[in-house]
Amino acid sequence: MLWRHGQTVWNAERRFQGQSDIPLDETGQAQAERAARLLAALRPDLLVSSDLSRAAGTAAALARLTGLEVTLDKDLRERSGGSWEGLTDTEIRTRYPVEHASWTPPDGEPSAVVAERVAGALHRAAEALLARGDGSARLPRRDSIPPDPPGRPPRAGMAENGLGPGTPTGLAVVASHGAALRLGMSRLLGMPEDLFGVLGPLSNCSWSVLGRRSGRWRLVEHNAGTLPEPVVLSDDR
C-alpha cells in the first residue's frame, strides 16, 4: 500500500516541495490520524517511510495505532526540484516557461532517475515483507484493531501474489510522496517512460494498492481514501 503524506502549508499554497523538509500542518495531521484509523484495520505487517518529516509524521500516526516500528528509507524521498522548490506553480510558469511546459526542473531530478530510485525502495520493502513470511512478522496490537464484520470475506489482496489462497503474503504500508510514488509504481508496473503520466495524481493522505500475481505487479487501487471492498470473484463474472 503506497500512502501519500498529509497536507503541508506548502501544499495549501501550491508550492513545489521536492526534498525541502516541510512538516505536516494541522490539517495534514488530522488527515494522517483519520487515514491511520482506516489502515490499522488492515493489520499491516511492515511500515516503511521516506525520512522527510511530512511522510515520517504521517507514518507515525499509523505506528501509534499498530505498534509497528517505522523503517526510514531516504530513497522514498520526493523528486528533487532544484531551484523550483519553494516556488508556486505561477512563479515556475513565469520564470521557467519552457521547462514548465515539460515539467522538467532544470537543476532537479529527472523522472527516470526518480522512478528507479523509488522502485528500488519498493522492491526492498516487498523483499522485507517476504522475509517475514516465516511467521516472524510483527503483528499490530489487537486492542487497537476493530474486528472484521461477521461474515466478511477474506481481506482483499491477501492472495494477490498468485500463490493461491491461504499463502501468507502480508501487507506493507509505504508512506512517501505524490510524484515519487507515481513514478516508482509506474516503473514497477513496467510502464515505459513516455507513459509515466498515465497515472493521475495522489491526493494528500490517499493511497494506491499494488499486488503481485503470477510474478507480475498489478495496480489494484489508485488514489483511494476508503478501505477496499473485497472482490470474491473476478470482475468478468
N, C-alpha and C positions, 0 to 999 in steps of 0.2 A: 504494500500500500504506500503510495507516494503522496505525501502530505505537504502542501504549501503552508508556509508560516502565516500567522495572523497579521493584521494591519499594523503599519507603522505611520508616523507622521508624514514621512516622505511618500508613502503610498497615497495618503489622502491628498497630498499636494502634487501628486503625479510627477514626482522627481525620479530620475534614474538612480537606483540604489547601487546596483552592481555589488562590489565587495566592500563598500562602505558599511561599517558596523552600526546600523541603526536599530535600536531596540523596539519592541512592541509598544504601541500606545495603549491607552485604556481600552479602546475598542478591540484592539488585537488581543489583549489579554483575555477579555470576555469571550472572543471568538475561540481562542485556544481552549479555554475551560469548557465551553459548550461542546466543541468537537471532541475533546478528550473523553467526555462522558459517553458519547456515542461509540468511539473507537474502543474504549475499555471493554465494552460489551462483546467485542470480537475476540477477546482474550489473546492479545498479541504475545508472541514469544521472544521478540527481538525488537529493540528500539534504537535506531541509528539517526544521527542528525548532523547537519552542517554545523561547523563551530561558530558561525556568525550568530550573534545574540538573538536575533529575531526568530531564527529557526530553533536554536537551542532552548529558548524560552517557551516556544510552542511545544516542543517535545517534553519539556519539564512538566507541563500540565498533565500529560498522559502518564509520565513516570510516577507522579504523585498518586495516581489512582491505581496503578498496576503493580507498583513495587519494582518495575524494571529499571535497570541501570541504563542511562543514555550513553551510547558509544558515539563519540565525536569523530567526524571524518572531514578534513578540510577539502577533500575532493568533491564534496557535496556543496561547496560554496556557489554562489550565484556567478553568472558570467561577469567578468571584469569589464567595466565600461570606460576605463581610462578617463579622459577629460570630460566625458559625458556625465560622470557621477555627480550627483547633486543638482543637475540641471533639469528643468521641466521639459516636457515634450515640445512646447512652443519655443523655448530657448534653443533646444537642439535643432529644430527645424530651421530657425533663423540663422544660427551660426554655422551649421553644417548641412546645408540643403542637399548636397549630393550624397553624402554618407547617410543622411536621414532617409532618403528615398529607398536605399537598400538595407537600412537598419544595421549598418556596419560601423561601430565606433572606430575611428581612425587609429587610435592607440590602445584599443581594447582587445578582447579575446575573440578570435574567430569562432563561428558557430561549430565547425567541425572539431575544433580542439575542445570546446566545452562538452560536446556530445561524447567524445572519447573519455574524457576525464570523469564525467558523471556516470557513464555506463560502466566504467571500471569499478566505481564505488558501489553501484547497484549489484554488480556481479559478486563483489566481496560480501555484501550483505546476504545475498542468496546462498553463497557458499557457507557463511557462518550459520545460517538457518539450517542448512542441510547437515552441518556437523552436529547440530543439536538434536538431530533425529533419532539418536540412540536413547532418548528418554531423559537426557540431561537438561532439556530446555527449562529455563526459568519460567515458572507459571505465575500469573497475576494472583494477587491476594483475592481469595474467593469472597471475602466480606465486602469487597468494593465492586463486585461484578453482579449485575442483575441476572437472575436466572432466565433461561430460554422459556418462551411461552409454551404451554402444554401443546404437544402435537406438532411443534415446529420441525420442519425437515432439517437435515444437517446444514450447517452454515455454508453459504456459497463460497466456492473457491477451494474447499478442503481437498478436492481430488483433481485440482487444476493441472497437476504435473503429468497427468496421463498414466499414472502408475496403477490406477484403479481405486475404487472406494476402499476406505479404511487405511490407506497408506498415510503415515504421519508426515505431513508437509509443514504445518505451522504457518505462522503469519509474521512477517517483518513489517514494521512501520518505519518509513524513512521520511524524516522532516527536512525539507530543503526549500528551494526557491522556484518561482514560476518558470523562468526560462531554462534554468538548469535542469529541472525535472522534465520539461517537454523535450529538450534536446537529448537528454540521456535516454528517455524511454523511446524516442524515435530511433536512436541507434540500436537499442535492444530489440526493437521490432523489425529491424532490418531495412528501414527506410533509407533511400539514397538522400544525399544532402539537399538536392533540389526539392524534396518533399518534406523537409523538416517543418515547414509552415502549415502542413495539413492539420495537425492537432491544434485545436483552439486553446486559448489561454486558460490558466487555472486561477480561479478566484481565491482571495485570501481565505486560508483555513479550509479550502476544499481539497479533495484528493482524487487520485486515479488509482485503479487497481490493475496490476499485472499478474498473470498466472502463466504456468508452463503446461503445455500439452504436447505429447509426442516429441519432446525435446526442443520445442519452439516456444518463444514468448508470445503471448497474445494479450490484447487490451480488453479487459473485462468491463471496466467502467472508466469514465473520464469526467473530471470536474464535478464530482459528486459531493453532496453535503448531507446526505442521509444514508442510513445503512442499506446495503443491497438486499433486495428480495431474492430468496433462493430460487434457482431455476432447476426444477426437478427433472424435466425432460428438455431435450434440445428445442430451440425455438422454431424448428420446422415441423413440429408435431401438431 
